[in-house]
Amino acid sequence: MTTRIDRRFAALAAERRAALVAFVMAGDPDAATSLAIVKAAPKAGADVIEIGMPFTDPMADGPAIQAAGLRALRGGQTLRKTLALVGDFRSGDADTPVVLMGYYNPIYVYGVEAFLGDAKAAGVDGLIVVDLPPEEDEELCLPALKAGLNFIRLATPTTDDKRLPAVLANTSGFVYYVSITGVTGSAAPDAAKVGEAVARIKRHTHLPVAVGFGVKDAATAAGVAAKADGVVIGSALVEAVRASLVEGKAGPGTVGAVAAAIERIAAGVRGVVKAPPALSRESR
């Protein structure tokens, strides 16, 4: 069974360009504004939307995304409200893939079976759960795949060739390559090293590889887009939210500021046209 994620990456591969994956924290700075941001993202150039599930202990996130999650939690955002956000978005957009990213604890508290059923019904296409290793696949990964959701795994600079097969075993949709060692937004990726890492991962899988952590501007995004199948932008977008706030609340320019940031990054990504794939010896 193919998903929206599969179809979107296949379509972009045919266009010979990378996907732009845009991260938005659900409920930041409030439920209505975050929904408006999500709705604006595809028009601004996002090919896939990654929605953060706010959590009190986001160990893989840097200061910008941590702050976004705390703003959302203070505003009363819950996992149930996050699923409702996806449902509201999906009622007006049947095509853009939506991935939920976060941590296992809120899903465990919600109940895995109930969560997967409600996520599928809302229109979620995939999950990234950063604190569940492959050894725990029976907890959520395998049930998610059975429910028809992609389960997207992270690979990092420290994921060696011995570990990669375990990481990739039940991964679907795409592989998320974390381009730096550290938390989100902490440094800029090196395009040459990204290229080497993507090539190494692709020796183990036919899945698309999207690269995130540290992509902050159009130039960096273009450098990554030349090497990868997707570019993930997160901290720069939640920082655009923060910078637009008026006395801690959404300002008149909040949605426009995030859309403009997506447009700038999208211009960098879409400016890179990849060479056609080389013909194999058999197809010549």
N, C-alpha and C positions, 0 to 999 in steps of 0.2 A: 504494500500500500504506500503510495506517495503522499507526502504532506505538502502544505503550502511552502514550507521551508525548502523541501526538495525541488519543488517546481520553480521557486524564485531563483535559487542558485543555478538551476539548469538554464533558465531563461537568460540570466546575466552572463553565464558562460558563453551562450550563443551570441550575445552582444559583445563578448570579449572585454568585459570590464568587471571590476570587483564590486561586491555589495557594500553598501554602507549600513552598518548596524548601529542604531541610535539607542542609547540607554536613557531611560526616564525613570525617576523614582516615583512609584505610586504614592499619591497623596501629598506630594511636595509642590508647592507649599500648602496646598489644600486640595481636597478631592476634585472640586470643579475645575481648578486651574490645571491640575495634572491631566485631567481628561482632555481639556482643550489643547494642551501641549501634545498629547499623544495623537489627537485628531489632526493637528497641524503638521506632524512629523513627515508623513508620506508626501504631502504636497511640497514640503521643503527639500525633499530629496532622500529621505530614509527609505531603504529597501526592506529592512527588517527592523522591528521595534522590540527592544529588550526592556522589560519593565521590572524594576527592582521591587522585591517584597521587603518592606521595612522590617528590621530586626534590631533588638537591643544590643547585640554583641557581634557586629559585622567585622570579623577578624581579618578578612581579606581586603577590606575597603580602606582607602585613604581618607584623609580629613574631609575632602569635599563631599564624597558620597556618604560618609558617616554622618556629616551634618545634615545632608538631605534626608537621610533616614530618620534622624531625630526630629527634624521639622515635621515630617509626615506622622510620626508616632504621637507627637504632641498635639497634632491636629486631629487625632482619633482614627488614623488609618489602621485598618485590620486586614488580614488575609481575605476575609469574606468581601470586604469593600474593594480590595484589589481585583478579585475575580469579577465583581460587578462592573468595575472600570473597563475590564476587557470586554465584557458583554456589551456595554454601552458603545464602545469603540467599534466592535464587530457589527453592530446593527447598521452602521453606515459604511463599513469597509469589509468586503468579503474576501479580499485578496492578500492584503499585507500580512506577512507572518508575524506572530507575536510569541515571544519567548519570555518566560518568567525566570528571573534570576534571584537567588538568595540562599538561604540556609535551611537545614532540615527541620530544626526545632518547631517553627510555626506550622509546618506541614504535618509533623508528627502529632502536635496538639490538635490540629484540625481533624486528623484521621486520614490515613493514606488513601483508603478506598473512596471515602467521601470527597476528599480533595481532588483526586484524579477525575472522578465523575463530574464534579462541578467545574473543574478547569476545562475539560473537554467540551462540556455544554456551553461554557462561556465563549469558547473560540480560541483557547490557548493552543499553540502548536508544538511548543517544546519547553523543556525545563533545563536550567543550569543550577545545580545545587552544589555549592563549592566545598562543602564539608562532608560529603559522602564519597569515600574512596571506592574503587572497583570491588574491593573485598566485601563491601556492604550492598552490592547490587540487588540482593533480594529485598532490601528494605523499601526501595523506591524505584530504582532504575528499571528492573524487569517488569514490575507492575505498570509502570508508565508506558513502556514499549507495548505491552499487551493492550493497554487502553488506547493505543494509536497516537501517542505523543512521542516526539523525538526527545531523546535524552542526550544532551550535549555535554561533553566532558572537556575539562581543562587539561592542556599540556603546558609544561613550563620549560625554561632553559635547563632545569635540572632533571627533566624526564628523559632518561637515557634509553638507548635502543633495547635494553633488557626489560625496562618498565613499560615502554610504549605499547606492546601488544596487550597487556592487561588493561591499560587506560582505554585503548581503542576497541576492546572486545565487544562491548555493548553500546558503543557510542553511535548516534545516528544524527542526521540533519547536517551538522558540520562539527568540526573540531575547533575549539576556541584555544588559540595559542596565546599564552600570557608572555608578552615579549620581554618582560623584565623580571628580575627577582625582587620582590617587594610588594607593596600594596598598590592599589589603583592610583594613577595620577602622580606617582612619585618620581618618574624619570621619563625621558623620551627614548623610544626604541631606535636601535641602530639598523637601518634598512638592509645593510649587507648581512648582518647576523640574522635578521628576520628571514631573509631569502634562504640562507643555509638551513635554518630550522624548519621552514616550510617544506623545503625539498626533502629533508630527512623524514619528516612526518609523512609526506606523500609516498615515500618508499614503503610505508606500512599500511596505507589506506587509500581508497579512492574518494573518500569524503572531501568536500571543500574544507579549506582551512581559513578561518577568520582570525585576525590578529588584533588584540586589544591591550590595554594598560599603557598609558603614556602618550596616546595620540591626542594632540591638543590643537593642531592647526592644519590648514589645507596642504601645506608643503610636506609635513610629516605624513599626513594621510596619503598623499600622492606617492611618496616613497614606499609606504607599506603596500598600497594598492598595486604597485608594479610587481610585487613579490607574492602576494597572497590572493585568496579568493574573496576575502572580505576584510573590512576595516571596522573596528568597534570604537565608537566614540562615547565616552561616559562622563568623566570628570569635568571636561570642558562645558558640557551641557548643564550639569547640575550647578556649576559655578556661574553660568549665565543666569540661572534661576536666582541664585543667592544675590548676585550683583543687581538684580532688578527689583529686589524687595524694598518696600517702603514700610519702615518701622516693623520689620519682621513679617510682613504680609505681602501677598501678591500685589504688584503695582500695575498700572495701566499698560506697561510695556513688557510684562513678564513673558507672555506667550510669544510675542513678536521677537523678543531677545533670543529665546531658545530657537525659534524657527530660523532666525538670521544666522545663528551659529551653525545649525545643520546645513543651511544653504552654502555657507563658506566651506565647510568640510566636504560637502557633496561635490562642489566645484573641483576640489583637488582630486577626489576619487574618480569622478567621471571624466577628468582630463587625461586619464591614463587608459589607452587602448592597448590591450595585450596582443602579442603576435598570435597568429593562428597556431593551433597545436601541430606539432611535427607529425608527419605521417609515419606510421610504423612500417617496418620492412614488408609485412604481409599485405598492407593496403596500397603499396605503391604499384 
